[in-house]
Amino acid sequence: MRWSWLHSGIRYKILEQGSFAWPKVQDGTMRLSRGQYEAMFEGLDWRRVMAQRVSAPSAAG
């Protein structure tokens, strides 16, 4: 996980139930998409964050 001190803020969450899920470390790195990263720091389950599929329009107008 890379951290930018320029855009950092102090955030914390109190665990109300269960435990906090951390991503696996592979080759010394935790890999998360931007959406997963943002979900993790909002206290959401980052494992449930997926890109939404959007269908291409069939016709213009």
PQR file of N, CA, C, O and H, with PARSE charges and radii, in Angstrom:
ATOM      1  N   MET A   1       0.844  -1.148   0.000 -0.4000 1.5000
ATOM      2  CA  MET A   1       0.000   0.000   0.000 -0.0000 2.0000
ATOM      3  C   MET A   1       0.902   1.227   0.000  0.5500 1.7000
ATOM      4  O   MET A   1       1.805   1.347   0.829 -0.5500 1.4000
ATOM      5  N   ARG A   2       0.662   2.092  -0.892 -0.4000 1.5000
ATOM      6  CA  ARG A   2       1.429   3.339  -0.928 -0.0000 2.0000
ATOM      7  C   ARG A   2       0.649   4.414  -0.190  0.5500 1.7000
ATOM      8  O   ARG A   2      -0.581   4.428  -0.203 -0.5500 1.4000
ATOM      9  H   ARG A   2      -0.072   1.995  -1.565  0.4000 1.0000
ATOM     10  N   TRP A   3       1.364   5.292   0.437 -0.4000 1.5000
ATOM     11  CA  TRP A   3       0.715   6.341   1.212 -0.0000 2.0000
ATOM     12  C   TRP A   3       1.277   7.685   0.798  0.5500 1.7000
ATOM     13  O   TRP A   3       2.495   7.855   0.738 -0.5500 1.4000
ATOM     14  H   TRP A   3       2.364   5.281   0.448  0.4000 1.0000
ATOM     15  N   SER A   4       0.440   8.609   0.521 -0.4000 1.5000
ATOM     16  CA  SER A   4       0.863   9.956   0.165 -0.0000 2.0000
ATOM     17  C   SER A   4       0.575  10.872   1.350  0.5500 1.7000
ATOM     18  O   SER A   4      -0.583  11.099   1.699 -0.5500 1.4000
ATOM     19  H   SER A   4      -0.549   8.471   0.569  0.4000 1.0000
ATOM     20  N   TRP A   5       1.626  11.393   1.963 -0.4000 1.5000
ATOM     21  CA  TRP A   5       1.439  12.288   3.099 -0.0000 2.0000
ATOM     22  C   TRP A   5       0.808  13.610   2.666  0.5500 1.7000
ATOM     23  O   TRP A   5       0.178  14.291   3.475 -0.5500 1.4000
ATOM     24  H   TRP A   5       2.567  11.209   1.679  0.4000 1.0000
ATOM     25  N   LEU A   6       0.971  13.969   1.412 -0.4000 1.5000
ATOM     26  CA  LEU A   6       0.401  15.217   0.919 -0.0000 2.0000
ATOM     27  C   LEU A   6      -1.122  15.206   1.017  0.5500 1.7000
ATOM     28  O   LEU A   6      -1.730  16.217   1.369 -0.5500 1.4000
ATOM     29  H   LEU A   6       1.482  13.416   0.755  0.4000 1.0000
ATOM     30  N   HIS A   7      -1.740  14.064   0.706 -0.4000 1.5000
ATOM     31  CA  HIS A   7      -3.199  13.961   0.690 -0.0000 2.0000
ATOM     32  C   HIS A   7      -3.723  13.091   1.826  0.5500 1.7000
ATOM     33  O   HIS A   7      -4.830  12.559   1.737 -0.5500 1.4000
ATOM     34  H   HIS A   7      -1.246  13.243   0.420  0.4000 1.0000
ATOM     35  N   SER A   8      -2.959  12.944   2.869 -0.4000 1.5000
ATOM     36  CA  SER A   8      -3.373  12.051   3.946 -0.0000 2.0000
ATOM     37  C   SER A   8      -4.274  12.768   4.944  0.5500 1.7000
ATOM     38  O   SER A   8      -4.253  13.992   5.078 -0.5500 1.4000
ATOM     39  H   SER A   8      -2.060  13.376   2.942  0.4000 1.0000
ATOM     40  N   GLY A   9      -5.040  11.981   5.615 -0.4000 1.5000
ATOM     41  CA  GLY A   9      -5.875  12.478   6.696 -0.0000 2.0000
ATOM     42  C   GLY A   9      -5.913  11.399   7.756  0.5500 1.7000
ATOM     43  O   GLY A   9      -5.660  10.230   7.466 -0.5500 1.4000
ATOM     44  H   GLY A   9      -5.057  10.987   5.506  0.4000 1.0000
ATOM     45  N   ILE A  10      -6.223  11.775   8.955 -0.4000 1.5000
ATOM     46  CA  ILE A  10      -6.295  10.776  10.013 -0.0000 2.0000
ATOM     47  C   ILE A  10      -7.722  10.244  10.043  0.5500 1.7000
ATOM     48  O   ILE A  10      -8.681  10.994  10.223 -0.5500 1.4000
ATOM     49  H   ILE A  10      -6.429  12.724   9.190  0.4000 1.0000
ATOM     50  N   ARG A  11      -7.836   8.941   9.865 -0.4000 1.5000
ATOM     51  CA  ARG A  11      -9.145   8.299   9.891 -0.0000 2.0000
ATOM     52  C   ARG A  11      -9.076   7.098  10.820  0.5500 1.7000
ATOM     53  O   ARG A  11      -8.035   6.450  10.934 -0.5500 1.4000
ATOM     54  H   ARG A  11      -7.056   8.332   9.719  0.4000 1.0000
ATOM     55  N   TYR A  12     -10.152   6.814  11.461 -0.4000 1.5000
ATOM     56  CA  TYR A  12     -10.202   5.621  12.279 -0.0000 2.0000
ATOM     57  C   TYR A  12     -11.633   5.111  12.302  0.5500 1.7000
ATOM     58  O   TYR A  12     -12.581   5.870  12.102 -0.5500 1.4000
ATOM     59  H   TYR A  12     -10.998   7.340  11.368  0.4000 1.0000
ATOM     60  N   LYS A  13     -11.772   3.838  12.544 -0.4000 1.5000
ATOM     61  CA  LYS A  13     -13.079   3.220  12.653 -0.0000 2.0000
ATOM     62  C   LYS A  13     -13.081   2.331  13.886  0.5500 1.7000
ATOM     63  O   LYS A  13     -12.085   1.669  14.177 -0.5500 1.4000
ATOM     64  H   LYS A  13     -11.002   3.221  12.707  0.4000 1.0000
ATOM     65  N   ILE A  14     -14.162   2.312  14.591 -0.4000 1.5000
ATOM     66  CA  ILE A  14     -14.321   1.406  15.711 -0.0000 2.0000
ATOM     67  C   ILE A  14     -15.025   0.170  15.180  0.5500 1.7000
ATOM     68  O   ILE A  14     -16.081   0.266  14.554 -0.5500 1.4000
ATOM     69  H   ILE A  14     -14.972   2.850  14.355  0.4000 1.0000
ATOM     70  N   LEU A  15     -14.436  -0.989  15.433 -0.4000 1.5000
ATOM     71  CA  LEU A  15     -15.060  -2.230  14.999 -0.0000 2.0000
ATOM     72  C   LEU A  15     -16.234  -2.533  15.924  0.5500 1.7000
ATOM     73  O   LEU A  15     -16.055  -2.721  17.127 -0.5500 1.4000
ATOM     74  H   LEU A  15     -13.579  -1.067  15.942  0.4000 1.0000
ATOM     75  N   GLU A  16     -17.421  -2.578  15.357 -0.4000 1.5000
ATOM     76  CA  GLU A  16     -18.601  -2.856  16.155 -0.0000 2.0000
ATOM     77  C   GLU A  16     -18.845  -4.350  16.268  0.5500 1.7000
ATOM     78  O   GLU A  16     -19.400  -4.816  17.263 -0.5500 1.4000
ATOM     79  H   GLU A  16     -17.566  -2.425  14.380  0.4000 1.0000
ATOM     80  N   GLN A  17     -18.436  -5.102  15.259 -0.4000 1.5000
ATOM     81  CA  GLN A  17     -18.580  -6.548  15.304 -0.0000 2.0000
ATOM     82  C   GLN A  17     -17.586  -7.162  14.335  0.5500 1.7000
ATOM     83  O   GLN A  17     -17.210  -6.544  13.339 -0.5500 1.4000
ATOM     84  H   GLN A  17     -17.985  -4.723  14.451  0.4000 1.0000
ATOM     85  N   GLY A  18     -17.169  -8.363  14.630 -0.4000 1.5000
ATOM     86  CA  GLY A  18     -16.243  -9.056  13.742 -0.0000 2.0000
ATOM     87  C   GLY A  18     -14.836  -8.503  13.831  0.5500 1.7000
ATOM     88  O   GLY A  18     -14.408  -7.995  14.867 -0.5500 1.4000
ATOM     89  H   GLY A  18     -17.474  -8.865  15.439  0.4000 1.0000
ATOM     90  N   SER A  19     -14.134  -8.614  12.724 -0.4000 1.5000
ATOM     91  CA  SER A  19     -12.753  -8.144  12.684 -0.0000 2.0000
ATOM     92  C   SER A  19     -12.497  -7.456  11.347  0.5500 1.7000
ATOM     93  O   SER A  19     -13.299  -7.553  10.419 -0.5500 1.4000
ATOM     94  H   SER A  19     -14.482  -9.027  11.883  0.4000 1.0000
ATOM     95  N   PHE A  20     -11.393  -6.776  11.270 -0.4000 1.5000
ATOM     96  CA  PHE A  20     -11.024  -6.052  10.062 -0.0000 2.0000
ATOM     97  C   PHE A  20     -10.296  -6.995   9.112  0.5500 1.7000
ATOM     98  O   PHE A  20      -9.359  -7.676   9.528 -0.5500 1.4000
ATOM     99  H   PHE A  20     -10.742  -6.697  12.024  0.4000 1.0000
ATOM    100  N   ALA A  21     -10.702  -7.048   7.859 -0.4000 1.5000
ATOM    101  CA  ALA A  21     -10.094  -7.941   6.866 -0.0000 2.0000
ATOM    102  C   ALA A  21      -9.008  -7.201   6.098  0.5500 1.7000
ATOM    103  O   ALA A  21      -9.284  -6.202   5.435 -0.5500 1.4000
ATOM    104  H   ALA A  21     -11.463  -6.495   7.522  0.4000 1.0000
ATOM    105  N   TRP A  22      -7.780  -7.684   6.186 -0.4000 1.5000
ATOM    106  CA  TRP A  22      -6.664  -7.108   5.444 -0.0000 2.0000
ATOM    107  C   TRP A  22      -6.437  -7.906   4.176  0.5500 1.7000
ATOM    108  O   TRP A  22      -6.646  -9.120   4.178 -0.5500 1.4000
ATOM    109  H   TRP A  22      -7.556  -8.496   6.725  0.4000 1.0000
ATOM    110  N   PRO A  23      -6.018  -7.271   3.093 -0.5600 1.5000
ATOM    111  CA  PRO A  23      -5.676  -7.992   1.866  0.2800 2.0000
ATOM    112  C   PRO A  23      -4.443  -8.864   2.091  0.5500 1.7000
ATOM    113  O   PRO A  23      -3.635  -8.602   2.982 -0.5500 1.4000
ATOM    114  N   LYS A  24      -4.313  -9.905   1.266 -0.4000 1.5000
ATOM    115  CA  LYS A  24      -3.127 -10.757   1.327 -0.0000 2.0000
ATOM    116  C   LYS A  24      -1.901  -9.965   0.904  0.5500 1.7000
ATOM    117  O   LYS A  24      -1.980  -9.080   0.053 -0.5500 1.4000
ATOM    118  H   LYS A  24      -4.969 -10.118   0.542  0.4000 1.0000
ATOM    119  N   VAL A  25      -0.781 -10.292   1.503 -0.4000 1.5000
ATOM    120  CA  VAL A  25       0.491  -9.690   1.108 -0.0000 2.0000
ATOM    121  C   VAL A  25       1.171 -10.655   0.148  0.5500 1.7000
ATOM    122  O   VAL A  25       1.442 -11.802   0.502 -0.5500 1.4000
ATOM    123  H   VAL A  25      -0.717 -11.012   2.194  0.4000 1.0000
ATOM    124  N   GLN A  26       1.446 -10.192  -1.066 -0.4000 1.5000
ATOM    125  CA  GLN A  26       2.137 -11.001  -2.071 -0.0000 2.0000
ATOM    126  C   GLN A  26       3.341 -10.213  -2.545  0.5500 1.7000
ATOM    127  O   GLN A  26       3.213  -9.075  -2.996 -0.5500 1.4000
ATOM    128  H   GLN A  26       1.226  -9.260  -1.354  0.4000 1.0000
ATOM    129  N   ASP A  27       4.502 -10.819  -2.442 -0.4000 1.5000
ATOM    130  CA  ASP A  27       5.757 -10.158  -2.820 -0.0000 2.0000
ATOM    131  C   ASP A  27       5.933  -8.836  -2.072  0.5500 1.7000
ATOM    132  O   ASP A  27       6.462  -7.871  -2.623 -0.5500 1.4000
ATOM    133  H   ASP A  27       4.607 -11.743  -2.076  0.4000 1.0000
ATOM    134  N   GLY A  28       5.491  -8.800  -0.823 -0.4000 1.5000
ATOM    135  CA  GLY A  28       5.653  -7.601  -0.012 -0.0000 2.0000
ATOM    136  C   GLY A  28       4.675  -6.485  -0.326  0.5500 1.7000
ATOM    137  O   GLY A  28       4.862  -5.355   0.125 -0.5500 1.4000
ATOM    138  H   GLY A  28       5.062  -9.584  -0.375  0.4000 1.0000
ATOM    139  N   THR A  29       3.615  -6.789  -1.105 -0.4000 1.5000
ATOM    140  CA  THR A  29       2.671  -5.759  -1.547 -0.0000 2.0000
ATOM    141  C   THR A  29       1.233  -6.196  -1.303  0.5500 1.7000
ATOM    142  O   THR A  29       0.895  -7.361  -1.508 -0.5500 1.4000
ATOM    143  H   THR A  29       3.463  -7.707  -1.472  0.4000 1.0000
ATOM    144  N   MET A  30       0.384  -5.269  -0.866 -0.4000 1.5000
ATOM    145  CA  MET A  30      -1.059  -5.505  -0.797 -0.0000 2.0000
ATOM    146  C   MET A  30      -1.668  -4.858  -2.030  0.5500 1.7000
ATOM    147  O   MET A  30      -1.515  -3.655  -2.242 -0.5500 1.4000
ATOM    148  H   MET A  30       0.659  -4.322  -0.700  0.4000 1.0000
ATOM    149  N   ARG A  31      -2.353  -5.643  -2.840 -0.4000 1.5000
ATOM    150  CA  ARG A  31      -2.917  -5.112  -4.080 -0.0000 2.0000
ATOM    151  C   ARG A  31      -4.425  -4.885  -3.923  0.5500 1.7000
ATOM    152  O   ARG A  31      -5.183  -5.803  -3.609 -0.5500 1.4000
ATOM    153  H   ARG A  31      -2.478  -6.620  -2.668  0.4000 1.0000
ATOM    154  N   LEU A  32      -4.831  -3.638  -4.152 -0.4000 1.5000
ATOM    155  CA  LEU A  32      -6.236  -3.251  -4.099 -0.0000 2.0000
ATOM    156  C   LEU A  32      -6.523  -2.284  -5.233  0.5500 1.7000
ATOM    157  O   LEU A  32      -5.665  -1.492  -5.622 -0.5500 1.4000
ATOM    158  H   LEU A  32      -4.216  -2.892  -4.407  0.4000 1.0000
ATOM    159  N   SER A  33      -7.744  -2.357  -5.762 -0.4000 1.5000
ATOM    160  CA  SER A  33      -8.157  -1.337  -6.727 -0.0000 2.0000
ATOM    161  C   SER A  33      -8.448  -0.053  -5.945  0.5500 1.7000
ATOM    162  O   SER A  33      -8.517  -0.070  -4.716 -0.5500 1.4000
ATOM    163  H   SER A  33      -8.441  -3.000  -5.446  0.4000 1.0000
ATOM    164  N   ARG A  34      -8.615   1.039  -6.654 -0.4000 1.5000
ATOM    165  CA  ARG A  34      -8.926   2.306  -5.978 -0.0000 2.0000
ATOM    166  C   ARG A  34     -10.239   2.196  -5.200  0.5500 1.7000
ATOM    167  O   ARG A  34     -10.341   2.681  -4.073 -0.5500 1.4000
ATOM    168  H   ARG A  34      -8.559   1.053  -7.653  0.4000 1.0000
ATOM    169  N   GLY A  35     -11.232   1.561  -5.802 -0.4000 1.5000
ATOM    170  CA  GLY A  35     -12.522   1.394  -5.130 -0.0000 2.0000
ATOM    171  C   GLY A  35     -12.412   0.546  -3.876  0.5500 1.7000
ATOM    172  O   GLY A  35     -13.024   0.859  -2.854 -0.5500 1.4000
ATOM    173  H   GLY A  35     -11.149   1.167  -6.717  0.4000 1.0000
ATOM    174  N   GLN A  36     -11.626  -0.534  -3.949 -0.4000 1.5000
ATOM    175  CA  GLN A  36     -11.416  -1.381  -2.777 -0.0000 2.0000
ATOM    176  C   GLN A  36     -10.677  -0.614  -1.681  0.5500 1.7000
ATOM    177  O   GLN A  36     -11.019  -0.725  -0.503 -0.5500 1.4000
ATOM    178  H   GLN A  36     -11.129  -0.788  -4.779  0.4000 1.0000
ATOM    179  N   TYR A  37      -9.669   0.159  -2.067 -0.4000 1.5000
ATOM    180  CA  TYR A  37      -8.903   0.972  -1.119 -0.0000 2.0000
ATOM    181  C   TYR A  37      -9.822   1.957  -0.399  0.5500 1.7000
ATOM    182  O   TYR A  37      -9.775   2.085   0.824 -0.5500 1.4000
ATOM    183  H   TYR A  37      -9.392   0.249  -3.024  0.4000 1.0000
ATOM    184  N   GLU A  38     -10.657   2.648  -1.172 -0.4000 1.5000
ATOM    185  CA  GLU A  38     -11.559   3.631  -0.578 -0.0000 2.0000
ATOM    186  C   GLU A  38     -12.580   2.967   0.335  0.5500 1.7000
ATOM    187  O   GLU A  38     -12.905   3.497   1.397 -0.5500 1.4000
ATOM    188  H   GLU A  38     -10.695   2.544  -2.166  0.4000 1.0000
ATOM    189  N   ALA A  39     -13.091   1.797  -0.079 -0.4000 1.5000
ATOM    190  CA  ALA A  39     -14.041   1.066   0.759 -0.0000 2.0000
ATOM    191  C   ALA A  39     -13.391   0.639   2.066  0.5500 1.7000
ATOM    192  O   ALA A  39     -14.006   0.739   3.128 -0.5500 1.4000
ATOM    193  H   ALA A  39     -12.827   1.366  -0.942  0.4000 1.0000
ATOM    194  N   MET A  40     -12.154   0.164   1.997 -0.4000 1.5000
ATOM    195  CA  MET A  40     -11.447  -0.291   3.185 -0.0000 2.0000
ATOM    196  C   MET A  40     -11.312   0.838   4.198  0.5500 1.7000
ATOM    197  O   MET A  40     -11.512   0.618   5.393 -0.5500 1.4000
ATOM    198  H   MET A  40     -11.654   0.082   1.134  0.4000 1.0000
ATOM    199  N   PHE A  41     -10.977   2.040   3.743 -0.4000 1.5000
ATOM    200  CA  PHE A  41     -10.792   3.153   4.659 -0.0000 2.0000
ATOM    201  C   PHE A  41     -12.099   3.813   5.083  0.5500 1.7000
ATOM    202  O   PHE A  41     -12.099   4.696   5.941 -0.5500 1.4000
ATOM    203  H   PHE A  41     -10.814   2.218   2.773  0.4000 1.0000
ATOM    204  N   GLU A  42     -13.210   3.392   4.488 -0.4000 1.5000
ATOM    205  CA  GLU A  42     -14.521   3.832   4.965 -0.0000 2.0000
ATOM    206  C   GLU A  42     -15.113   2.815   5.932  0.5500 1.7000
ATOM    207  O   GLU A  42     -16.215   3.009   6.446 -0.5500 1.4000
ATOM    208  H   GLU A  42     -13.211   2.675   3.791  0.4000 1.0000
ATOM    209  N   GLY A  43     -14.377   1.727   6.179 -0.4000 1.5000
ATOM    210  CA  GLY A  43     -14.848   0.706   7.106 -0.0000 2.0000
ATOM    211  C   GLY A  43     -15.760  -0.316   6.466  0.5500 1.7000
ATOM    212  O   GLY A  43     -16.398  -1.099   7.169 -0.5500 1.4000
ATOM    213  H   GLY A  43     -13.482   1.570   5.761  0.4000 1.0000
ATOM    214  N   LEU A  44     -15.835  -0.325   5.139 -0.4000 1.5000
ATOM    215  CA  LEU A  44     -16.658  -1.290   4.420 -0.0000 2.0000
ATOM    216  C   LEU A  44     -15.842  -2.538   4.113  0.5500 1.7000
ATOM    217  O   LEU A  44     -14.616  -2.524   4.219 -0.5500 1.4000
ATOM    218  H   LEU A  44     -15.316   0.311   4.568  0.4000 1.0000
ATOM    219  N   ASP A  45     -16.516  -3.611   3.735 -0.4000 1.5000
ATOM    220  CA  ASP A  45     -15.821  -4.840   3.362 -0.0000 2.0000
ATOM    221  C   ASP A  45     -15.304  -4.683   1.937  0.5500 1.7000
ATOM    222  O   ASP A  45     -16.070  -4.817   0.983 -0.5500 1.4000
ATOM    223  H   ASP A  45     -17.512  -3.623   3.649  0.4000 1.0000
ATOM    224  N   TRP A  46     -14.034  -4.404   1.788 -0.4000 1.5000
ATOM    225  CA  TRP A  46     -13.421  -4.145   0.481 -0.0000 2.0000
ATOM    226  C   TRP A  46     -13.511  -5.356  -0.433  0.5500 1.7000
ATOM    227  O   TRP A  46     -13.403  -5.209  -1.651 -0.5500 1.4000
ATOM    228  H   TRP A  46     -13.412  -4.295   2.563  0.4000 1.0000
ATOM    229  N   ARG A  47     -13.709  -6.565   0.126 -0.4000 1.5000
ATOM    230  CA  ARG A  47     -13.790  -7.782  -0.699 -0.0000 2.0000
ATOM    231  C   ARG A  47     -15.072  -7.823  -1.515  0.5500 1.7000
ATOM    232  O   ARG A  47     -15.163  -8.577  -2.484 -0.5500 1.4000
ATOM    233  H   ARG A  47     -13.796  -6.684   1.115  0.4000 1.0000
ATOM    234  N   ARG A  48     -16.059  -7.025  -1.140 -0.4000 1.5000
ATOM    235  CA  ARG A  48     -17.335  -7.011  -1.863 -0.0000 2.0000
ATOM    236  C   ARG A  48     -17.414  -5.924  -2.924  0.5500 1.7000
ATOM    237  O   ARG A  48     -18.423  -5.818  -3.622 -0.5500 1.4000
ATOM    238  H   ARG A  48     -15.985  -6.412  -0.353  0.4000 1.0000
ATOM    239  N   VAL A  49     -16.379  -5.121  -3.059 -0.4000 1.5000
ATOM    240  CA  VAL A  49     -16.367  -4.027  -4.029 -0.0000 2.0000
ATOM    241  C   VAL A  49     -15.930  -4.564  -5.380  0.5500 1.7000
ATOM    242  O   VAL A  49     -14.843  -5.129  -5.508 -0.5500 1.4000
ATOM    243  H   VAL A  49     -15.559  -5.207  -2.492  0.4000 1.0000
ATOM    244  N   MET A  50     -16.777  -4.390  -6.389 -0.4000 1.5000
ATOM    245  CA  MET A  50     -16.470  -4.849  -7.744 -0.0000 2.0000
ATOM    246  C   MET A  50     -16.895  -3.779  -8.741  0.5500 1.7000
ATOM    247  O   MET A  50     -17.787  -2.975  -8.470 -0.5500 1.4000
ATOM    248  H   MET A  50     -17.660  -3.932  -6.285  0.4000 1.0000
ATOM    249  N   ALA A  51     -16.255  -3.784  -9.876 -0.4000 1.5000
ATOM    250  CA  ALA A  51     -16.629  -2.840 -10.930 -0.0000 2.0000
ATOM    251  C   ALA A  51     -18.027  -3.181 -11.438  0.5500 1.7000
ATOM    252  O   ALA A  51     -18.364  -4.352 -11.617 -0.5500 1.4000
ATOM    253  H   ALA A  51     -15.530  -4.437 -10.096  0.4000 1.0000
ATOM    254  N   GLN A  52     -18.827  -2.160 -11.664 -0.4000 1.5000
ATOM    255  CA  GLN A  52     -20.173  -2.360 -12.173 -0.0000 2.0000
ATOM    256  C   GLN A  52     -20.109  -2.520 -13.682  0.5500 1.7000
ATOM    257  O   GLN A  52     -19.439  -1.751 -14.372 -0.5500 1.4000
ATOM    258  H   GLN A  52     -18.554  -1.209 -11.519  0.4000 1.0000
ATOM    259  N   ARG A  53     -20.809  -3.521 -14.186 -0.4000 1.5000
ATOM    260  CA  ARG A  53     -20.848  -3.727 -15.636 -0.0000 2.0000
ATOM    261  C   ARG A  53     -21.844  -2.754 -16.255  0.5500 1.7000
ATOM    262  O   ARG A  53     -22.966  -2.601 -15.773 -0.5500 1.4000
ATOM    263  H   ARG A  53     -21.353  -4.146 -13.626  0.4000 1.0000
ATOM    264  N   VAL A  54     -21.418  -2.104 -17.322 -0.4000 1.5000
ATOM    265  CA  VAL A  54     -22.268  -1.141 -18.018 -0.0000 2.0000
ATOM    266  C   VAL A  54     -22.390  -1.590 -19.465  0.5500 1.7000
ATOM    267  O   VAL A  54     -21.386  -1.819 -20.141 -0.5500 1.4000
ATOM    268  H   VAL A  54     -20.506  -2.228 -17.714  0.4000 1.0000
ATOM    269  N   SER A  55     -23.625  -1.713 -19.936 -0.4000 1.5000
ATOM    270  CA  SER A  55     -23.857  -2.121 -21.319 -0.0000 2.0000
ATOM    271  C   SER A  55     -23.661  -0.942 -22.257  0.5500 1.7000
ATOM    272  O   SER A  55     -24.009   0.193 -21.931 -0.5500 1.4000
ATOM    273  H   SER A  55     -24.440  -1.527 -19.388  0.4000 1.0000
ATOM    274  N   ALA A  56     -23.102  -1.226 -23.421 -0.4000 1.5000
ATOM    275  CA  ALA A  56     -22.952  -0.188 -24.439 -0.0000 2.0000
ATOM    276  C   ALA A  56     -24.328   0.134 -25.014  0.5500 1.7000
ATOM    277  O   ALA A  56     -25.146  -0.772 -25.169 -0.5500 1.4000
ATOM    278  H   ALA A  56     -22.820  -2.148 -23.685  0.4000 1.0000
ATOM    279  N   PRO A  57     -24.607   1.397 -25.335 -0.5600 1.5000
ATOM    280  CA  PRO A  57     -25.905   1.741 -25.919  0.2800 2.0000
ATOM    281  C   PRO A  57     -26.084   1.054 -27.271  0.5500 1.7000
ATOM    282  O   PRO A  57     -25.133   0.903 -28.038 -0.5500 1.4000
ATOM    283  N   SER A  58     -27.326   0.642 -27.548 -0.4000 1.5000
ATOM    284  CA  SER A  58     -27.588  -0.052 -28.814 -0.0000 2.0000
ATOM    285  C   SER A  58     -27.780   0.925 -29.972  0.5500 1.7000
ATOM    286  O   SER A  58     -27.497   0.582 -31.119 -0.5500 1.4000
ATOM    287  H   SER A  58     -28.099   0.765 -26.926  0.4000 1.0000
ATOM    288  N   ALA A  59     -28.256   2.136 -29.686 -0.4000 1.5000
ATOM    289  CA  ALA A  59     -28.446   3.136 -30.742 -0.0000 2.0000
ATOM    290  C   ALA A  59     -28.356   4.534 -30.137  0.5500 1.7000
ATOM    291  O   ALA A  59     -28.706   4.744 -28.976 -0.5500 1.4000
ATOM    292  H   ALA A  59     -28.486   2.415 -28.754  0.4000 1.0000
ATOM    293  N   ALA A  60     -27.894   5.464 -30.920 -0.4000 1.5000
ATOM    294  CA  ALA A  60     -27.811   6.850 -30.462 -0.0000 2.0000
ATOM    295  C   ALA A  60     -29.143   7.545 -30.694  0.5500 1.7000
ATOM    296  O   ALA A  60     -29.849   7.263 -31.663 -0.5500 1.4000
ATOM    297  H   ALA A  60     -27.610   5.293 -31.863  0.4000 1.0000
ATOM    298  N   GLY A  61     -29.475   8.459 -29.789 -0.4000 1.5000
ATOM    299  CA  GLY A  61     -30.659   9.277 -30.007 -0.0000 2.0000
ATOM    300  C   GLY A  61     -31.793   8.824 -29.281  0.5500 1.7000
ATOM    301  O   GLY A  61     -32.864   9.424 -29.372 -0.5500 1.4000
ATOM    302  H   GLY A  61     -28.902   8.688 -29.002  0.4000 1.0000
TER
END
